Amino acid sequence: MSEIESQPAPSQLRRLPWREDGKTAYLSTGDGSSLLSRMADSMEEGMLTTAEVDMARALSVADEVSSSRAELKMAVRFLAHAVVDAVEVARLRGERLGVAPEAKETAEFLRRCLTR
């Protein structure tokens, strides 16, 4: 078998929620029940849990009438961190769904229309 034939097809690669040596890490997926796959699932869940905690913290600060400008700025940072993590998990999971190119084109069209 040649080197090219022994490499997994791109659809069999799962992008992991961490980097290795500054580079995107991938897992050659099988049935999805490997230790590494379960670790990635757990990390994604942790990212979402942290995002929920950050969101709740930011909302609490925003609801407090006596919050200072510095506290409000920190609340924005918490929210930004929550959004970054949630978007990353959504992207990772979307990649595993194998969304059809037509759906991506439709989503991009809608995004352009809604942001005008």
C-alpha positions, 0 to 999 in steps of 0.5 A: 500500500502506498503512503497516500493510500495509507493516510485517512481520507479528510472526512475521517479526520476529526479536528481536536479542541487543542493544538500540538506544537502550535499546530491544529491537532487531528484524530483519525477517527474510527467509531468515535469511542477511542480514549482520545475521542472521548477526551476531545468530547469531554474537553468540548463539554468543559468549554461549554460549561466554562462558557456558561459560567462566564456568561452567568458571571458577566450577566451578574455584573451587568445586573448590578447597579453599582458595578464599576466601569472596570467590572463591566469591562471584565464582564465583556471579556467574560462574554467574549471568552464564552462566545469564542468557546461556544463558537469553537465547539459549534465549528468542531461539531459542525465539521463532524456533521459533514454539512453539504456544500450547498448548506454552507453556501445558503448559510453564507448567503443568509449571513450576508443578507442579515448583516447588511 
